[in-house]
Amino acid sequence: MHDDEPLGELEENPIWQQDNVLLHSVGMDIGSSGTQVVFSRLRLRRIGEDLTSRYIVVRRETLYRSPVTLTPYASDELIDAGALGSIIDRAYHDAAVEPAAMDTGVVILTGEALRRRNAEAIAALLAERGGELVTAGAGHHMEAMLAAYGSGAAKVSYDTGLRVLVIDIGGATTKLAVLDRGEVVSTAALDIGGRLQVMDAAGRVVRLDPAGRRHAARAGYSWERGDLARPDETEKVAEAMADALVAAVTGDPPSPDVAELFLTAPLAPAGAVDAVMFSGGVAEYVYGRQSEGFDDLGRPLGLAVRRRVDSGALPFPLLPAGECIRATALGASEYSVQLSGNTGFLSDPGALLPLRNLQVVRPVLALGESVDAAAVEAAVRHRLDTVDTVREDVDIALAVPWSGPPSHRRLLAFARGLRDALAERTARGRPVHIVLDGDVAMTLGRLLRDELGVRGALLVIDGLRLRDFDHIDIGRVRHPSNTVPVTIKSLVFSADPRL
């Protein structure tokens, strides 16, 4: 090559390509009210660390955002599969991409869409048609966490140190999350939403969910489908819903009539709240970013909530809007590759590996000088209970932290807590997959097997850093190094303090 020859595109340079990876990603968010598709391009860079290396996302570029389209339903029990497929196909067409060109992605189902009888089958079909995608059914707690991160509130809380209350008002439910220095410390959900009641152009009720009927009754109306709902009456229903929302986040404990609106346990006492941020479709009206109505309760509810913010009835300073209706449209996924060293414990490597799409469950756990087995058990059980997508028949990867001296006494108590927390799963024959950040996997595995009698398939690997919402693939053992490659697929939030 001569000095005056052009160097060409950097991304075409083989040396650059060794340490940099470009991936194309798609995210499908199928919610109670709206469906949307987001296409992104991710740049990952290899980071050398000690004797291993991993790739992390260093840039995310949104290439195309589809319009938010009303989620189509065939009946009260079924999603309209044909209509939904057409929405997804149109998004691919408008983005000018082919499913085969997608390297990664995720299908997220939330709210009423998740509860439809054919939701799981449709999610699997979309994941297959869209390219090898992860599917995630987001229950109430997970959706609250998604909103907390996707809205940008977690980044604000982390940067400022504020305790932030996130109120995500969607079509069917309202999700609540309290953030402390960027960490979600409490979540809950309420039967309050913008499309619990839908009218036609003449003002007649064409959709009335059970929760919508209850809210109408609270406002003094006994509507049924086909009844005429005048604008002043829907305003009154929206006002009653806004009052219930305020009572739910300020009452300690909430009154009985408000308590019955909770779909989960109420928010755990989380201390003083410094500020509030809204997300979800109704937040577009709270922040005045949307004025057009959709013949439902969304617009009057959003305006009623904003009046309570401005009057001080909701007594928290209002943070500027982050992502509103797109807060949970996080369908980009990161491929991050890490290697677990040769100190793991695998009861039967040939039968256990490879594994694909294990959902990561990461309990909040602090280990002191003396490890309390009961506290370890309680932390793991609590996390399993609050991650809505973890079913008894689905295999998981339990990501647990380890710190402090690896004495036999501390490790045995740690192992006992893990064994007891997973006892119900192992009794049903489910395998145990434990992933540690500390270098104690072999010892922990032998304690579980030899001293605590854990039978069945057992995998314990270490040296990995995982997070909530991750899904992982674990490859076969690599020889002669005896390392195990782990591919980590993470939801990529645009403003995530965990990165």
C-alpha positions as CSV (number, residue, x, y, z in Angstrom):
1,M,0.0,0.0,0.0
2,H,1.3,3.5,-0.9
3,D,1.0,6.4,1.5
4,D,-1.3,8.2,-0.8
5,E,-3.8,5.4,-1.1
6,P,-7.1,5.8,0.9
7,L,-7.3,3.7,4.1
8,G,-10.9,2.7,3.5
9,E,-13.7,2.4,6.0
10,L,-12.5,1.7,9.6
11,E,-15.2,-0.9,10.1
12,E,-13.8,-2.9,7.2
13,N,-10.3,-3.0,8.7
14,P,-9.6,-6.6,9.9
15,I,-7.6,-5.4,12.9
16,W,-10.5,-3.2,14.0
17,Q,-12.9,-6.0,13.5
18,Q,-11.0,-8.2,16.0
19,D,-11.8,-5.9,18.9
20,N,-15.1,-4.4,17.6
21,V,-18.3,-6.1,16.7
22,L,-21.4,-4.5,15.1
23,L,-24.7,-6.2,15.7
24,H,-28.2,-5.4,14.4
25,S,-31.0,-5.8,16.9
26,V,-34.8,-5.7,16.9
27,G,-37.1,-5.2,19.8
28,M,-40.9,-6.0,19.8
29,D,-43.0,-4.6,22.6
30,I,-46.5,-6.0,22.6
31,G,-48.4,-4.2,25.4
32,S,-52.0,-4.0,26.7
33,S,-52.7,-1.1,24.4
34,G,-49.9,-0.6,22.0
35,T,-47.5,-2.6,19.9
36,Q,-44.2,-1.1,18.6
37,V,-41.0,-2.3,17.0
38,V,-37.5,-0.8,17.4
39,F,-34.5,-1.5,15.2
40,S,-31.0,-0.7,16.6
41,R,-27.4,-1.1,15.7
42,L,-25.0,-2.0,18.6
43,R,-21.3,-1.6,18.6
44,L,-19.5,-3.9,21.0
45,R,-15.8,-3.5,22.0
46,R,-13.6,-6.1,23.5
47,I,-12.3,-5.2,26.9
48,G,-9.2,-7.1,28.1
49,E,-9.3,-8.0,31.8
50,D,-6.6,-10.2,33.4
51,L,-6.6,-13.6,31.7
52,T,-10.0,-13.2,29.9
53,S,-11.8,-10.7,27.7
54,R,-15.3,-9.8,27.1
55,Y,-17.3,-7.6,24.7
56,I,-19.4,-4.7,26.0
57,V,-21.8,-2.3,24.3
58,V,-20.2,1.0,23.8
59,R,-22.8,2.6,21.5
60,R,-26.4,2.0,20.7
61,E,-27.9,3.7,17.6
62,T,-31.7,3.6,17.0
63,L,-32.2,3.0,13.2
64,Y,-36.0,2.9,13.1
65,R,-38.9,3.2,15.5
66,S,-42.3,1.9,14.2
67,P,-45.4,3.9,14.9
68,V,-47.2,2.7,18.1
69,T,-50.2,0.7,16.8
70,L,-53.1,-0.5,18.9
71,T,-52.5,-4.1,19.9
72,P,-55.1,-6.2,18.0
73,Y,-57.4,-8.6,19.9
74,A,-59.6,-11.3,18.3
75,S,-61.6,-11.7,21.5
76,D,-61.4,-11.2,25.3
77,E,-59.2,-14.3,25.4
78,L,-57.1,-14.1,22.2
79,I,-54.6,-11.8,20.5
80,D,-55.4,-11.4,16.8
81,A,-52.4,-13.3,15.5
82,G,-52.9,-12.4,11.8
83,A,-53.3,-8.7,12.5
84,L,-50.3,-8.7,14.9
85,G,-48.1,-10.5,12.3
86,S,-49.1,-7.8,9.8
87,I,-48.0,-5.0,12.1
88,I,-44.6,-6.7,12.6
89,D,-44.2,-7.5,8.9
90,R,-45.0,-3.8,8.1
91,A,-42.3,-2.6,10.6
92,Y,-39.7,-4.8,8.9
93,H,-40.8,-3.6,5.5
94,D,-40.7,0.1,6.5
95,A,-37.3,-0.3,8.2
96,A,-36.0,-2.0,5.0
97,V,-34.5,-5.0,6.8
98,E,-34.9,-8.7,6.6
99,P,-35.3,-11.0,9.7
100,A,-32.3,-12.9,8.7
101,A,-30.2,-9.7,9.0
102,M,-31.0,-9.4,12.7
103,D,-28.3,-10.7,15.0
104,T,-30.2,-10.5,18.2
105,G,-33.3,-9.0,19.9
106,V,-36.2,-9.7,22.2
107,V,-40.0,-9.9,22.2
108,I,-41.6,-8.4,25.3
109,L,-45.2,-9.0,26.2
110,T,-46.8,-7.0,28.9
111,G,-50.1,-6.4,30.7
112,E,-53.3,-7.6,29.1
113,A,-51.4,-9.0,26.0
114,L,-49.4,-11.3,28.2
115,R,-52.6,-12.7,29.8
116,R,-54.2,-13.7,26.6
117,R,-54.4,-17.5,26.1
118,N,-52.3,-17.6,22.9
119,A,-49.7,-15.1,24.1
120,E,-46.9,-17.6,24.7
121,A,-47.4,-19.3,21.3
122,I,-47.4,-15.9,19.5
123,A,-44.3,-14.7,21.3
124,A,-42.4,-17.9,20.3
125,L,-43.6,-17.5,16.7
126,L,-42.5,-13.9,16.5
127,A,-39.2,-14.7,18.0
128,E,-38.6,-17.4,15.4
129,R,-39.8,-15.3,12.5
130,G,-37.8,-12.3,13.6
131,G,-34.5,-14.1,13.9
132,E,-33.2,-15.9,17.0
133,L,-34.8,-13.6,19.6
134,V,-35.3,-13.9,23.3
135,T,-38.9,-13.9,24.5
136,A,-39.7,-12.2,27.8
137,G,-43.2,-12.1,29.3
138,A,-43.0,-9.1,31.7
139,G,-45.3,-9.5,34.7
140,H,-46.1,-6.7,37.0
141,H,-42.8,-6.5,38.9
142,M,-40.6,-6.9,35.9
143,E,-42.6,-4.4,33.9
144,A,-42.2,-1.9,36.8
145,M,-38.5,-2.4,36.7
146,L,-38.4,-2.1,32.9
147,A,-40.2,1.2,33.2
148,A,-37.8,2.4,35.9
149,Y,-34.8,1.8,33.7
150,G,-36.3,2.4,30.3
151,S,-37.8,5.8,31.2
152,G,-34.4,7.1,32.2
153,A,-35.4,7.5,35.9
154,A,-32.7,5.1,37.1
155,K,-30.0,7.2,35.4
156,V,-31.4,10.4,37.0
157,S,-31.6,8.7,40.4
158,Y,-28.0,7.4,40.1
159,D,-26.6,10.8,38.9
160,T,-28.4,12.9,41.5
161,G,-28.7,10.5,44.5
162,L,-32.5,11.2,44.6
163,R,-35.1,8.7,45.6
164,V,-37.3,8.7,42.6
165,L,-40.9,7.3,42.3
166,V,-41.7,6.1,38.8
167,I,-45.4,5.9,37.9
168,D,-45.8,4.1,34.6
169,I,-49.5,4.4,33.5
170,G,-50.3,2.1,30.6
171,G,-53.5,0.9,29.0
172,A,-54.5,-1.7,31.6
173,T,-52.3,-1.2,34.6
174,T,-50.1,1.3,36.5
175,K,-46.7,0.1,37.6
176,L,-44.9,1.7,40.5
177,A,-41.2,1.6,41.3
178,V,-39.0,3.4,43.9
179,L,-35.4,4.0,43.0
180,D,-32.6,4.8,45.4
181,R,-29.3,5.9,43.9
182,G,-30.2,4.1,40.7
183,E,-31.3,0.8,42.2
184,V,-34.9,-0.4,42.2
185,V,-35.8,-1.0,45.8
186,S,-39.6,-1.6,45.6
187,T,-42.2,-2.3,42.9
188,A,-45.9,-2.7,42.8
189,A,-48.8,-2.6,40.3
190,L,-52.4,-1.2,40.3
191,D,-55.6,-1.8,38.4
192,I,-55.5,1.7,36.8
193,G,-55.1,2.2,33.1
194,G,-56.0,4.3,30.2
195,R,-57.9,1.7,28.1
196,L,-59.9,-0.1,30.7
197,Q,-62.9,1.5,29.0
198,V,-63.1,2.3,25.2
199,M,-65.9,4.1,23.4
200,D,-66.8,4.3,19.7
201,A,-67.2,7.6,17.8
202,A,-70.8,8.0,19.2
203,G,-69.6,7.6,22.7
204,R,-71.0,4.1,23.3
205,V,-68.9,1.7,25.4
206,V,-67.4,-1.0,23.1
207,R,-64.8,-2.3,25.6
208,L,-65.1,-2.5,29.3
209,D,-62.6,-4.5,31.3
210,P,-63.6,-5.7,34.8
211,A,-61.4,-3.1,36.4
212,G,-62.9,-0.4,34.1
213,R,-66.4,-1.4,35.4
214,R,-65.2,-1.1,39.0
215,H,-63.8,2.4,38.4
216,A,-67.0,3.5,36.7
217,A,-68.9,2.1,39.8
218,R,-66.6,4.1,42.1
219,A,-67.6,7.2,40.2
220,G,-71.3,6.3,40.4
221,Y,-72.0,4.7,37.0
222,S,-73.1,1.1,36.3
223,W,-72.0,1.0,32.7
224,E,-72.2,-2.1,30.4
225,R,-71.1,-2.5,26.8
226,G,-73.3,-0.5,24.5
227,D,-74.2,2.1,27.1
228,L,-73.6,5.8,26.2
229,A,-70.8,7.4,28.2
230,R,-70.9,11.2,28.0
231,P,-67.7,13.2,28.1
232,D,-68.5,14.7,31.5
233,E,-69.1,11.2,32.8
234,T,-65.8,9.8,31.5
235,E,-64.1,12.9,33.0
236,K,-65.6,12.0,36.4
237,V,-64.3,8.4,36.1
238,A,-60.9,9.6,35.2
239,E,-60.9,12.0,38.2
240,A,-61.8,9.1,40.5
241,M,-58.9,7.0,39.1
242,A,-56.5,9.9,39.5
243,D,-57.6,10.3,43.2
244,A,-57.1,6.5,43.7
245,L,-53.6,6.7,42.2
246,V,-52.6,9.5,44.5
247,A,-54.0,7.7,47.5
248,A,-52.1,4.5,46.5
249,V,-48.7,6.2,46.5
250,T,-49.3,8.5,49.5
251,G,-51.4,6.4,51.9
252,D,-49.4,4.3,54.4
253,P,-51.1,1.9,54.5
254,P,-53.7,2.5,51.7
255,S,-57.3,2.6,52.6
256,P,-59.3,-0.7,52.0
257,D,-61.0,0.5,48.9
258,V,-57.6,1.6,47.4
259,A,-55.8,-1.5,48.6
260,E,-58.2,-3.7,46.6
261,L,-56.8,-2.0,43.4
262,F,-53.3,-3.4,44.0
263,L,-52.4,-6.4,41.7
264,T,-49.4,-7.0,43.9
265,A,-48.5,-6.2,47.5
266,P,-48.5,-2.4,48.0
267,L,-45.1,-0.6,47.7
268,A,-42.9,-1.6,50.6
269,P,-42.0,1.3,52.9
270,A,-39.1,2.9,51.1
271,G,-38.5,6.1,53.0
272,A,-39.0,9.6,51.7
273,V,-39.5,10.2,48.0
274,D,-37.6,13.2,46.5
275,A,-39.2,13.3,43.0
276,V,-41.6,11.6,40.7
277,M,-41.3,10.7,37.0
278,F,-44.1,9.4,34.8
279,S,-43.9,6.9,31.9
280,G,-46.2,4.8,29.8
281,G,-48.7,6.0,27.2
282,V,-50.7,8.1,29.7
283,A,-47.6,10.0,30.6
284,E,-47.7,11.6,27.2
285,Y,-50.7,13.5,28.4
286,V,-49.2,14.2,31.9
287,Y,-46.3,16.0,30.2
288,G,-48.4,17.6,27.5
289,R,-46.5,15.8,24.7
290,Q,-49.8,14.4,23.2
291,S,-53.1,16.1,22.8
292,E,-55.1,13.7,20.5
293,G,-57.4,11.3,22.3
294,F,-58.1,7.7,21.3
295,D,-61.7,7.3,22.6
296,D,-60.6,5.9,25.9
297,L,-59.6,7.2,29.3
298,G,-56.0,7.9,28.5
299,R,-56.3,11.6,27.8
300,P,-58.7,12.6,30.7
301,L,-56.7,10.4,33.1
302,G,-53.4,12.0,32.2
303,L,-54.8,15.5,32.5
304,A,-56.4,14.7,35.8
305,V,-53.1,13.3,37.2
306,R,-51.2,16.4,36.0
307,R,-53.7,18.6,37.8
308,R,-52.9,16.7,41.0
309,V,-49.2,17.2,40.5
310,D,-49.6,21.0,39.9
311,S,-51.9,21.4,42.9
312,G,-49.6,19.5,45.3
313,A,-52.1,16.7,45.9
314,L,-49.3,14.4,44.6
315,P,-46.7,15.9,46.9
316,F,-43.5,15.2,44.9
317,P,-41.5,17.5,42.6
318,L,-42.1,16.4,39.0
319,L,-39.0,15.4,37.0
320,P,-38.8,16.2,33.3
321,A,-40.1,13.6,30.9
322,G,-37.8,10.8,29.8
323,E,-39.2,8.0,27.6
324,C,-43.0,7.8,28.0
325,I,-44.9,5.5,25.8
326,R,-41.6,3.8,24.6
327,A,-40.2,3.2,28.1
328,T,-40.5,-0.6,27.9
329,A,-39.7,-0.8,24.1
330,L,-36.2,-1.9,25.0
331,G,-36.0,-4.6,22.4
332,A,-32.3,-4.3,21.8
333,S,-30.2,-7.0,23.2
334,E,-26.5,-7.1,23.8
335,Y,-24.3,-10.1,23.1
336,S,-21.5,-9.9,25.8
337,V,-19.1,-12.8,25.9
338,Q,-17.4,-13.9,29.1
339,L,-15.4,-17.0,30.0
340,S,-15.7,-18.9,33.2
341,G,-12.4,-20.3,34.4
342,N,-11.5,-23.8,35.2
343,T,-12.7,-23.7,38.8
344,G,-16.3,-24.6,38.0
345,F,-18.3,-27.7,39.2
346,L,-20.3,-29.6,36.6
347,S,-22.0,-32.8,37.7
348,D,-22.2,-34.1,34.1
349,P,-20.7,-31.7,31.5
350,G,-21.8,-33.9,28.6
351,A,-25.4,-34.0,29.6
352,L,-25.6,-30.4,31.0
353,L,-24.1,-28.4,28.2
354,P,-24.8,-26.6,26.0
355,L,-27.6,-24.5,27.6
356,R,-29.6,-21.8,25.8
357,N,-31.7,-18.8,26.9
358,L,-31.5,-19.3,30.7
359,Q,-33.1,-16.3,32.4
360,V,-30.8,-14.7,35.1
361,V,-32.3,-14.2,38.5
362,R,-30.1,-12.0,40.7
363,P,-31.0,-11.7,44.4
364,V,-30.0,-8.6,46.4
365,L,-27.6,-10.1,48.9
366,A,-24.9,-8.7,51.1
367,L,-22.5,-11.1,52.8
368,G,-21.1,-10.1,56.1
369,E,-18.2,-11.5,58.1
370,S,-20.6,-14.2,59.3
371,V,-22.8,-15.7,56.6
372,D,-26.4,-16.2,57.7
373,A,-27.9,-19.2,55.8
374,A,-31.5,-18.1,56.6
375,A,-30.8,-14.6,55.2
376,V,-29.4,-16.1,52.0
377,E,-32.4,-18.4,51.7
378,A,-34.8,-15.5,52.2
379,A,-33.1,-13.2,49.7
380,V,-33.2,-15.9,47.0
381,R,-36.8,-16.8,47.7
382,H,-37.8,-13.2,47.6
383,R,-36.2,-12.7,44.2
384,L,-37.8,-15.8,42.8
385,D,-41.1,-14.5,44.0
386,T,-40.8,-11.0,42.6
387,V,-39.4,-12.0,39.1
388,D,-42.8,-12.7,37.6
389,T,-41.5,-14.6,34.5
390,V,-39.8,-17.3,36.6
391,R,-42.1,-20.3,36.3
392,E,-41.6,-23.6,38.2
393,D,-41.1,-25.5,35.0
394,V,-38.5,-23.1,33.5
395,D,-34.8,-23.4,34.1
396,I,-33.0,-20.4,35.4
397,A,-29.5,-19.2,36.2
398,L,-29.2,-18.0,39.8
399,A,-26.5,-15.2,39.8
400,V,-25.3,-14.7,43.4
401,P,-22.5,-12.5,44.7
402,W,-19.6,-13.8,46.7
403,S,-17.3,-11.6,48.8
404,G,-15.1,-12.1,51.8
405,P,-12.8,-15.0,52.9
406,P,-13.7,-18.4,51.4
407,S,-13.6,-20.2,54.8
408,H,-15.4,-23.5,55.1
409,R,-17.8,-22.1,57.7
410,R,-18.9,-19.1,55.5
411,L,-19.2,-21.2,52.3
412,L,-21.1,-24.0,54.1
413,A,-23.7,-21.5,55.4
414,F,-23.9,-19.9,52.0
415,A,-24.4,-23.3,50.3
416,R,-27.1,-24.3,52.9
417,G,-29.0,-21.1,52.2
418,L,-28.9,-21.7,48.4
419,R,-29.9,-25.4,48.9
420,D,-32.9,-24.5,51.0
421,A,-34.1,-21.7,48.7
422,L,-34.0,-24.0,45.7
423,A,-35.4,-27.1,47.5
424,E,-38.8,-26.9,45.9
425,R,-37.2,-26.7,42.4
426,T,-34.8,-29.6,43.0
427,A,-37.6,-31.7,44.5
428,R,-39.4,-31.4,41.1
429,G,-36.2,-32.5,39.3
430,R,-35.2,-29.1,38.0
431,P,-31.5,-28.6,37.5
432,V,-29.5,-26.1,39.6
433,H,-27.5,-23.5,37.7
434,I,-25.5,-21.1,39.9
435,V,-23.3,-18.4,38.6
436,L,-20.9,-16.5,40.9
437,D,-18.8,-13.4,40.5
438,G,-16.3,-14.7,43.1
439,D,-13.8,-17.6,42.5
440,V,-15.4,-20.3,44.7
441,A,-17.5,-22.3,42.3
442,M,-15.7,-25.7,42.6
443,T,-15.7,-25.6,46.4
444,L,-19.4,-24.4,46.5
445,G,-20.4,-27.2,44.1
446,R,-18.7,-29.9,46.2
447,L,-20.3,-28.6,49.4
448,L,-23.7,-28.7,47.7
449,R,-23.2,-32.2,46.3
450,D,-21.1,-34.0,49.0
451,E,-22.0,-32.4,52.3
452,L,-25.5,-31.1,51.7
453,G,-26.8,-33.9,49.5
454,V,-28.0,-31.9,46.4
455,R,-28.7,-34.5,43.7
456,G,-29.6,-34.1,40.1
457,A,-28.0,-31.9,37.5
458,L,-25.7,-29.3,39.2
459,L,-23.7,-26.6,37.5
460,V,-21.7,-24.0,39.5
461,I,-19.5,-21.6,37.5
462,D,-17.7,-18.4,38.6
463,G,-15.9,-15.3,37.4
464,L,-19.0,-13.9,35.7
465,R,-20.9,-10.6,36.2
466,L,-24.6,-10.8,35.4
467,R,-27.6,-8.6,35.9
468,D,-31.3,-8.7,36.0
469,F,-33.0,-9.1,32.7
470,D,-30.0,-11.0,31.3
471,H,-30.4,-14.3,29.4
472,I,-27.4,-16.5,28.9
473,D,-26.2,-19.3,26.7
474,I,-23.5,-21.6,28.2
475,G,-21.4,-23.5,25.7
476,R,-19.5,-26.7,26.0
477,V,-16.3,-27.0,28.0
478,R,-13.3,-25.8,26.0
479,H,-10.1,-27.9,26.1
480,P,-7.4,-27.8,27.1
481,S,-8.2,-24.6,29.1
482,N,-11.3,-26.2,30.7
483,T,-13.1,-22.9,30.4
484,V,-16.8,-22.5,29.7
485,P,-17.9,-19.7,27.3
486,V,-21.0,-17.8,28.4
487,T,-22.9,-15.5,26.0
488,I,-24.9,-12.9,27.8
489,K,-27.9,-11.3,26.2
490,S,-28.9,-8.2,28.1
491,L,-31.7,-5.7,27.5
492,V,-29.9,-2.5,26.6
493,F,-31.4,0.6,28.2
494,S,-30.5,3.9,26.7
495,A,-29.6,5.4,30.1
496,D,-28.7,2.6,32.4
497,P,-26.5,3.2,35.5
498,R,-25.7,-0.5,35.7
499,L,-23.6,-0.4,32.5
